[in-house]
Amino acid sequence: MRVIVIGGGIMGLACAWALVRRGHEVTLYEQGALPNPLGSSCDQHRLIRFTYGAMTGYARMVADAYAAWDRLWADLGRSHYRPSGTLVVARAAGGWVEESIACLEALALPVERWTAADVARRLPFLDLGTPRFALFTPTGGVLLAERILEDLVRLLTVRGVTLHARTPVAGIDPAGAGIRTADGREDRADALVIAAGAWAPALLPALAARVTPSRQVALYLAPPAGLRAAWAAAPMLLDQIEAAEGGFYAVPPVAGSALKVGDHGFSLEGDPDRERTPSAAERATVLALARSRLPDLARYRVLEARTCFYGVTADEAFIVERHENAWILAGFSGHGFKFGALIGERVAAALAGERSADELTAWAAGRNQPMLQRGLPPLRALL
């Protein structure tokens, strides 16, 4: 089978990887460089975690995601995952944190409740005030996103995938599995995979009512010399995860990366082709969030501020749907990267007729995931 993939982020590259592993002929089109620094996948880090609140379908998918990453690491010849553990601050009774604890316990994964005093003792470089408690689990960690994309591009080149960088697609024929590039060239295959990220609504106007581009700003910091080792060994931090006005996250500076901090609330505005430079006000907003949790923030050096565009759905559920001879992958809402390798494999399986379109669509939306007490990989594989 010949397959055309549109989009060179994690979803497009992972689909190309899974398809060429099965012996298919794959051609990939990307509007920018490969990897594209403007793409939502292209960043120093992305997180993989089991804490998912009431979105238990996604929590149940994470063990399979780890297994898919292991298959990719084997093909790449090295791993770009670093375990960190996960710390989530609970400031109100019930809600997202308690739901996450219930799900972790149902999955037989370790979970601890840390008091504010526990946090202060274990992570003295943080000041979280007086939360009710903090959920800690040793599961979860950091995916080194840019390194993954770079190695995937190299691997696909070696395995014979035809890569067209800086080649925007201007038109799509789902029935005929055809595309037209912005410079007027046409190509046709047996199937299309459309994974255009935040640009998907522009390429497929019918998605505009379902997927909203969301401009996000993050800062990259260098901790003081005396705290670098402690930060590198720290868990990822999520605080005020349910706050309507947004909340704080911090990604530890593992494997030589920077400490990343940001607001995990969706802006639900912006154009991914414009507004790429963070404003002074946006930088100040993120710094204010960090200042309230990182004592002596003035000792931290700001290395960079960057924008990223998510494609967000109303319920944060992924869209993986077949329309005639095209598969559309969209709406990953800032939490899709962790499932990239797994979704690539599942799409390839569906193209081979091993999974029905309806089954894959429901699975990707976080539905139809039985709660299993058994069958998880050994805990050490998840840490």
C-alpha positions in Angstrom: 0.0 0.0 0.0 1.1 3.5 -0.7 0.2 6.1 2.0 0.6 9.9 2.0 1.1 11.5 5.4 0.5 15.2 5.8 2.3 16.8 8.8 5.7 16.2 10.2 5.0 16.5 14.0 4.9 13.5 16.3 1.7 12.1 14.9 2.7 12.3 11.3 6.2 11.0 11.9 5.0 8.2 14.2 2.4 7.1 11.6 5.1 7.1 8.9 7.3 5.0 11.2 4.5 2.5 12.0 3.5 2.2 8.3 7.0 1.7 6.9 7.6 -1.0 9.6 4.8 -2.9 8.0 6.3 -2.6 4.6 4.2 0.2 3.2 5.5 2.9 0.8 5.2 6.2 2.6 5.5 9.8 1.4 5.3 12.6 3.9 4.6 16.3 3.3 5.5 19.0 5.8 4.9 22.7 5.3 8.0 23.7 7.2 11.4 22.2 8.0 11.7 18.7 9.4 11.3 18.9 12.3 9.3 22.2 12.1 10.3 24.5 15.0 6.8 26.1 14.7 5.0 22.7 15.2 3.4 21.9 18.5 5.5 18.8 18.9 8.8 20.6 18.5 9.9 21.4 22.1 12.6 20.3 24.5 10.1 18.2 26.5 6.7 16.6 26.6 5.3 14.7 29.6 4.0 11.2 30.0 1.9 10.6 33.1 -0.9 8.4 34.5 -2.6 11.2 36.4 -5.6 12.1 34.3 -8.4 13.0 36.7 -11.8 11.7 35.4 -10.4 11.0 31.9 -9.7 7.5 32.9 -9.7 6.2 29.3 -6.4 8.0 28.7 -4.9 6.9 32.0 -5.6 3.3 30.9 -3.8 3.9 27.6 -0.5 5.1 29.1 0.9 1.6 29.8 0.4 0.7 26.1 2.0 4.0 25.2 5.1 3.1 27.2 5.3 -0.2 25.3 5.0 1.6 22.0 7.8 4.0 22.9 10.0 1.0 23.8 9.5 -0.3 20.3 10.5 3.0 18.9 13.5 3.3 21.2 14.6 -0.1 19.9 14.4 1.1 16.3 16.1 4.4 17.1 18.9 2.6 19.0 18.5 4.8 22.0 15.8 6.1 24.4 14.7 9.7 24.7 12.7 9.1 27.9 13.8 10.1 31.4 11.7 9.0 34.5 10.8 11.8 36.9 7.7 10.9 38.9 4.7 13.2 39.1 3.6 15.7 41.8 0.2 17.2 41.7 -0.9 19.8 44.2 -4.4 19.5 45.7 -5.8 22.8 46.9 -9.5 21.9 47.1 -11.5 18.9 48.2 -12.4 16.2 45.7 -12.1 16.9 42.0 -9.2 16.2 39.6 -6.6 15.1 42.1 -8.9 12.8 44.0 -10.1 11.3 40.7 -6.5 10.7 39.7 -5.8 8.9 42.9 -8.8 6.6 42.4 -7.6 5.8 38.9 -4.0 5.2 40.0 -5.2 2.8 42.7 -7.5 1.0 40.3 -4.5 0.5 38.0 -2.5 -0.8 41.0 0.0 2.0 40.6 1.8 3.5 43.6 0.4 6.8 45.0 1.4 8.8 48.1 -0.2 11.8 49.8 2.4 14.3 50.8 1.6 17.0 53.3 3.0 20.6 52.8 5.7 19.7 55.3 6.6 16.6 53.3 7.0 18.7 50.1 9.1 21.3 52.0 11.3 18.6 53.3 11.7 16.7 50.1 11.7 19.6 47.7 13.0 22.6 49.7 13.4 24.7 46.5 9.6 24.9 46.2 7.1 26.9 48.2 3.6 25.7 47.6 2.0 27.5 50.4 -0.6 25.5 52.4 -2.2 23.0 50.0 -4.5 20.3 51.4 -1.9 17.8 50.2 0.1 16.8 47.1 -0.4 13.6 45.2 3.0 11.9 44.4 3.5 8.9 42.2 6.9 7.6 41.0 5.3 6.9 37.6 5.6 9.3 34.7 8.5 11.2 33.2 9.8 13.4 30.4 9.9 12.7 26.7 12.7 14.6 25.0 10.5 15.8 22.2 12.9 17.5 19.8 15.4 14.7 20.0 12.6 12.2 19.3 11.6 14.1 16.2 15.1 14.6 14.9 15.9 10.8 15.3 12.6 9.9 13.7 13.4 12.0 10.6 16.8 10.3 10.4 15.3 6.8 10.8 12.5 7.4 8.2 15.1 8.7 5.7 17.2 5.5 6.2 14.1 3.3 5.8 13.1 4.9 2.5 10.3 7.2 3.4 10.1 10.1 0.9 10.1 13.3 2.9 9.0 16.6 1.4 10.0 19.4 3.8 8.9 23.0 3.1 6.1 21.7 0.9 2.7 23.0 2.1 -0.4 21.0 1.0 -3.1 23.3 -0.4 -5.8 20.8 -1.3 -7.0 17.3 -0.3 -9.1 14.7 -2.1 -10.2 12.2 0.6 -12.1 10.0 -1.8 -9.2 9.7 -4.2 -6.5 9.8 -1.5 -4.9 12.7 -3.4 -3.3 16.0 -2.5 -2.3 19.2 -4.3 0.7 21.2 -3.0 0.8 25.0 -2.8 3.0 25.1 -5.9 0.5 23.1 -7.9 2.0 19.6 -7.8 -0.4 16.6 -7.4 0.2 13.3 -5.7 -2.1 10.3 -5.1 -1.9 7.2 -3.0 -4.1 4.4 -1.6 -4.7 6.3 1.6 -4.1 9.6 3.3 -3.1 10.4 6.9 -3.7 14.0 7.8 -1.9 15.1 10.9 -1.6 18.9 10.5 -1.8 19.9 14.2 -3.1 23.4 14.9 -3.2 24.0 11.1 -5.8 21.2 10.6 -8.8 23.5 10.7 -7.3 25.7 7.9 -6.6 22.6 5.8 -10.0 21.0 6.6 -12.5 23.8 7.2 -15.1 21.2 8.5 -12.8 20.9 11.6 -13.0 24.5 12.5 -16.2 24.0 14.6 -14.4 21.2 16.5 -10.8 22.2 16.9 -9.6 25.6 18.2 -6.0 26.7 17.9 -4.7 27.7 21.3 -1.6 29.9 21.7 0.5 28.8 24.7 3.6 30.4 26.2 6.3 28.7 28.2 9.6 30.0 29.7 12.8 28.1 29.9 15.0 28.7 33.0 18.4 27.9 34.3 18.2 27.2 38.0 20.9 28.5 40.3 24.1 26.4 40.3 23.4 25.0 43.7 19.9 23.8 42.7 20.6 22.3 39.3 21.1 18.7 40.5 18.1 18.9 42.8 15.9 20.2 40.1 17.1 17.6 37.6 16.0 14.9 40.1 12.7 16.5 40.8 9.3 15.3 39.7 7.2 17.1 37.2 4.9 19.6 39.0 1.2 20.3 38.2 -0.6 22.9 40.4 -4.1 24.3 40.2 -4.8 21.8 37.3 -8.6 22.6 37.6 -8.4 26.4 37.8 -10.5 28.1 35.2 -8.0 30.9 35.0 -5.2 28.5 34.4 -2.5 27.1 36.5 1.2 26.3 36.8 3.4 23.4 35.6 7.1 22.8 35.8 9.1 20.3 33.8 12.5 19.3 35.4 15.7 20.0 33.5 16.6 16.4 32.7 19.3 15.2 30.3 20.8 18.7 29.9 17.5 20.4 29.1 16.2 23.6 30.7 13.7 23.9 33.5 10.4 24.7 31.7 7.6 26.5 33.4 4.2 27.6 32.1 0.5 28.0 32.4 -1.4 24.9 31.5 -4.7 26.8 30.9 -5.8 27.1 27.3 -5.8 30.6 25.7 -8.1 29.3 22.9 -7.0 32.1 20.7 -4.3 33.0 18.1 -3.2 32.1 14.6 -0.4 29.5 14.3 1.0 31.4 11.3 1.3 34.6 13.3 1.9 35.9 16.8 4.8 33.6 17.4 6.9 36.0 19.6 5.8 36.0 23.3 4.9 39.5 24.5 6.4 41.1 27.6 3.0 40.8 29.3 2.9 37.0 28.6 6.4 36.5 29.9 5.4 38.5 33.0 2.3 36.3 33.6 4.3 33.1 33.5 7.0 34.6 35.7 4.3 35.6 38.2 3.0 32.0 38.4 6.6 30.8 38.9 7.4 33.4 41.5 4.6 32.3 43.8 6.1 28.7 43.8 9.9 29.2 43.3 11.5 31.1 46.2 14.3 33.4 45.0 13.2 33.3 41.4 15.5 36.3 40.8 18.4 33.8 41.0 17.0 31.8 38.1 18.1 32.9 34.6 15.5 33.2 31.9 17.0 31.5 28.8 14.1 31.7 26.4 10.4 32.3 26.0 8.5 30.4 23.3 5.0 30.0 21.9 3.3 26.7 21.0 0.0 26.2 19.4 -2.3 23.4 20.5 -5.4 22.2 18.6 -8.0 22.0 21.3 -11.4 20.2 21.3 -14.2 21.1 23.7 -13.8 17.9 25.7 -10.1 17.5 25.2 -10.8 14.2 23.4 -8.7 13.2 20.4 -10.1 13.1 16.9 -8.9 10.0 15.0 -11.5 9.4 12.2 -11.7 7.9 8.8 -13.4 9.9 6.0 -13.4 7.9 2.8 -9.7 7.0 2.1 -8.3 9.6 4.5 -7.6 9.3 8.2 -7.8 12.6 10.1 -5.8 13.0 13.3 -6.5 16.3 15.2 -7.5 17.9 18.4 -4.8 16.5 20.7 -5.4 19.4 23.1 -1.9 19.6 24.5 -1.8 16.0 25.9 -1.3 13.9 22.7 2.4 13.7 22.4 2.7 10.9 25.0 0.5 8.7 22.8 2.3 9.5 19.5 4.0 6.2 19.0 1.0 4.2 20.1 -1.4 6.2 17.9 0.9 5.7 14.9 0.8 1.9 15.5 -3.0 1.9 15.9 -3.6 3.9 12.7 -1.3 1.5 10.8 -3.2 -1.4 12.2 -6.5 0.1 11.1 -5.2 0.6 7.6 -4.3 -3.1 7.6 -7.9 -4.0 8.5 -6.9 -5.2 12.0 -9.1 -2.6 13.7 -12.3 -1.1 12.6 -12.6 2.7 12.1 -15.3 3.0 14.7 -13.2 1.1 17.3 -10.1 3.2 16.7 -12.2 6.5 16.9 -13.7 5.5 20.2 -10.4 4.3 21.6 -8.6 7.6 20.6 -11.4 9.6 22.2 -10.7 7.8 25.5 -13.8 5.6 25.4 -14.2 1.8 25.6 -11.1 1.3 27.8 -11.8 -1.4 30.4 -10.3 -0.8 33.8 -7.7 -3.6 34.2 -6.1 -4.6 37.5 -3.7 -6.9 35.7 -1.7 -6.9 32.6 0.3 -3.8 33.2 4.0 -3.9 32.4 6.4 -4.3 35.4 6.4 -1.2 37.5 10.1 -0.6 36.8 9.2 -0.2 33.1 7.0 2.8 34.0 9.4 4.6 36.3 
